[in-house]
Amino acid sequence: MLAEKKIIVILPAHNEEAGIPRLVSGITFKAVDTVLVVDDASSDRTAGQARSAGAEVISHATRRGCGPSIRTGIDHALKNRYDIIVVMAGNGKDNPAQIESLVTALIKGNLHLVQGSRYMKGGTWAHMPLHRIIGTRGYSLLFSLLTGRVITDGTNGFRAFRASLFDDSRINIWQTWLNNYEVESYIYYKTVTLGYPFREIPVSKIYPRDHGAGYTKMRPFADWWSHFRPILLLRLGLKR
């Protein structure tokens, strides 16, 4: 059944030249047809290193952010008729060996989206700063309250979903207000609230031991708000 599906893995990346070759090379799941690195206007050799490791690369001329980079990857996937889209962090926090678990759960369960969770039983996480633990758990609680479904790890960007989701005119990731991390929250919220079958499965999320300036691309407050904003606006009916 896997052989019948065309699968793409999207890696949004900005200035990840040191780790991107290892990450791309670590995607060994044979059912994956394409690894696509969306280079978000890196000032280093991210694009070249990704190509050398075997990935296809699309480069932004100017920096747009994580969500728009994912959207660029989705546009490519839809244009080239991929069936299944996997998104994972381009900075090495996710384990590429777990792509197979996400995709297998998606197909065998006849689901539309499979969300990775570091917090459910069997999931693992390490070296996360306290404020990130509080923020990710708080978001997941709010997401659960607003959707009426128990969600353990709503901000985890490691997920697999069917490209056919975007055949639904009620799911429109090309709206101008979805300009950064909003894209990720929007896709998940819409999938859940429109009644598409989904589930969480355990994955790992390992942060670097050094919590210096480079450990995350997220900006305090502004980027956390971009995660929270879509689910609040959609729930209130102010956006669609």
BAKOL-804390 format. One record per residue (C-alpha): residue in three letters; z, x, y. Coordinates in steps of 0.05 Angstrom, whole numbers, padded with zeros to 5 digits, always signed. Example, Ala and Ser with C-alpha at 12.3 -4.5 7.8 and 13.67 -1.06 7.14 Angstrom:
2
Ala+00156+00246-00090/Ser+00143+00273-00021/
% end
This chain:
240
Met+00000+00000+00000/Leu+00015+00058+00047/Ala-00055+00086+00035/Glu-00084+00022+00065/Lys-00047+00032+00131/Lys-00069+00077+00188/Ile-00006+00110+00216/Ile+00005+00148+00281/Val+00068+00185+00304/Ile+00076+00189+00379/Leu+00118+00245+00410/Pro+00129+00240+00486/Ala+00144+00310+00511/His+00157+00346+00576/Asn+00168+00422+00576/Glu+00183+00427+00502/Glu+00142+00489+00485/Ala+00200+00521+00446/Gly+00212+00464+00398/Ile+00148+00424+00394/Pro+00113+00468+00342/Arg+00171+00462+00293/Leu+00175+00387+00305/Val+00101+00375+00294/Ser+00100+00419+00232/Gly+00161+00382+00205/Ile+00123+00317+00201/Thr+00102+00324+00128/Phe+00099+00251+00107/Lys+00030+00249+00076/Ala+00016+00177+00097/Val+00015+00197+00170/Asp-00056+00202+00195/Thr-00044+00229+00265/Val+00011+00263+00303/Leu+00000+00251+00377/Val+00038+00291+00430/Val+00036+00258+00498/Asp+00047+00317+00545/Asp+00079+00289+00608/Ala+00052+00339+00658/Ser+00090+00398+00628/Ser+00092+00462+00668/Asp+00098+00504+00605/Arg+00056+00512+00542/Thr+00076+00446+00509/Ala+00005+00422+00502/Gly-00023+00486+00473/Gln+00035+00496+00425/Ala+00028+00424+00400/Arg-00046+00433+00387/Ser-00034+00499+00351/Ala+00015+00463+00305/Gly-00037+00411+00287/Ala-00023+00353+00335/Glu-00072+00315+00378/Val-00052+00319+00452/Ile-00061+00274+00512/Ser-00037+00305+00577/His-00016+00269+00640/Ala-00038+00301+00704/Thr+00027+00281+00739/Arg+00095+00265+00710/Arg+00104+00192+00693/Gly+00166+00189+00649/Cys+00183+00174+00577/Gly+00164+00100+00575/Pro+00095+00110+00606/Ser+00083+00167+00558/Ile+00098+00121+00500/Arg+00052+00070+00531/Thr-00004+00122+00535/Gly+00007+00135+00460/Ile+00005+00060+00445/Asp-00059+00052+00485/His-00090+00107+00442/Ala-00065+00075+00378/Leu-00093+00007+00396/Lys-00160+00035+00418/Asn-00166+00073+00352/Arg-00143+00016+00308/Tyr-00079+00045+00279/Asp-00037-00004+00240/Ile+00032+00027+00246/Ile+00062+00064+00305/Val+00122+00110+00299/Val+00156+00136+00361/Met+00206+00192+00360/Ala+00237+00241+00410/Gly+00195+00301+00429/Asn+00257+00344+00440/Gly+00279+00351+00367/Lys+00339+00304+00366/Asp+00306+00261+00311/Asn+00293+00283+00240/Pro+00219+00280+00222/Ala+00236+00274+00148/Gln+00262+00204+00163/Ile+00194+00178+00185/Glu+00180+00159+00113/Ser+00243+00116+00110/Leu+00223+00078+00173/Val+00152+00065+00151/Thr+00171+00047+00079/Ala+00223-00003+00103/Leu+00172-00033+00151/Ile+00119-00044+00097/Lys+00162-00062+00038/Gly+00204-00110+00080/Asn+00142-00141+00112/Leu+00174-00128+00179/His+00146-00119+00248/Leu+00195-00068+00273/Val+00245-00020+00241/Gln+00296+00010+00288/Gly+00333+00075+00272/Ser+00409+00073+00281/Arg+00455+00131+00284/Tyr+00516+00086+00283/Met+00506+00041+00222/Lys+00532+00063+00154/Gly+00492+00122+00129/Gly+00471+00144+00199/Thr+00495+00208+00230/Trp+00503+00237+00300/Ala+00531+00301+00328/His+00546+00337+00393/Met+00537+00275+00437/Pro+00573+00277+00504/Leu+00626+00224+00512/His+00589+00187+00567/Arg+00528+00180+00521/Ile+00571+00152+00465/Ile+00601+00101+00512/Gly+00534+00084+00543/Thr+00495+00075+00478/Arg+00550+00033+00447/Gly+00558-00008+00510/Tyr+00484-00022+00514/Ser+00481-00043+00441/Leu+00539-00091+00451/Leu+00504-00122+00511/Phe+00438-00126+00473/Ser+00474-00162+00416/Leu+00507-00211+00463/Leu+00442-00228+00500/Thr+00400-00236+00437/Gly+00451-00266+00389/Arg+00434-00213+00337/Val+00480-00156+00317/Ile+00449-00090+00340/Thr+00484-00024+00329/Asp+00438+00026+00366/Gly+00393-00007+00417/Thr+00376+00055+00457/Asn+00352+00096+00398/Gly+00279+00111+00410/Phe+00265+00130+00337/Arg+00229+00069+00310/Ala+00167+00044+00274/Phe+00129-00020+00290/Arg+00064-00055+00275/Ala+00008-00049+00325/Ser-00005-00123+00315/Leu+00056-00138+00358/Phe+00012-00126+00419/Asp-00036-00181+00397/Asp+00018-00229+00422/Ser+00003-00244+00495/Arg+00078-00254+00506/Ile+00089-00179+00495/Asn+00059-00144+00555/Ile+00081-00072+00563/Trp+00028-00060+00616/Gln+00066-00095+00671/Thr+00079-00051+00732/Trp+00154-00062+00731/Leu+00159-00028+00663/Asn+00156+00041+00694/Asn+00201+00085+00652/Tyr+00252+00073+00596/Glu+00241-00001+00608/Val+00182+00002+00560/Glu+00227+00019+00500/Ser+00279-00035+00515/Tyr+00225-00086+00529/Ile+00190-00076+00462/Tyr+00255-00083+00423/Tyr+00281-00143+00462/Lys+00215-00180+00457/Thr+00209-00167+00382/Val+00279-00194+00370/Thr+00277-00254+00416/Leu+00207-00277+00395/Gly+00231-00281+00324/Tyr+00192-00225+00292/Pro+00226-00197+00230/Phe+00261-00131+00242/Arg+00318-00090+00216/Glu+00357-00027+00231/Ile+00362+00031+00182/Pro+00407+00093+00185/Val+00379+00156+00216/Ser+00406+00219+00248/Lys+00409+00237+00322/Ile+00432+00309+00333/Tyr+00442+00335+00403/Pro+00444+00409+00418/Arg+00512+00441+00420/Asp+00500+00465+00491/His+00503+00406+00539/Gly+00470+00445+00595/Ala+00419+00419+00643/Gly+00364+00418+00590/Tyr+00398+00377+00536/Thr+00367+00312+00561/Lys+00313+00289+00608/Met+00352+00226+00627/Arg+00379+00221+00697/Pro+00449+00192+00705/Phe+00452+00120+00730/Ala+00377+00113+00746/Asp+00352+00121+00675/Trp+00410+00084+00644/Trp+00394+00026+00691/Ser+00322+00028+00667/His+00348+00015+00596/Phe+00393-00043+00617/Arg+00346-00074+00669/Pro+00294-00106+00622/Ile+00342-00142+00577/Leu+00379-00171+00637/Leu+00317-00192+00674/Leu+00284-00222+00612/Arg+00347-00259+00593/Leu+00353-00289+00663/Gly+00280-00309+00661/Leu+00263-00266+00722/Lys+00211-00226+00683/Arg+00169-00242+00623/
% end
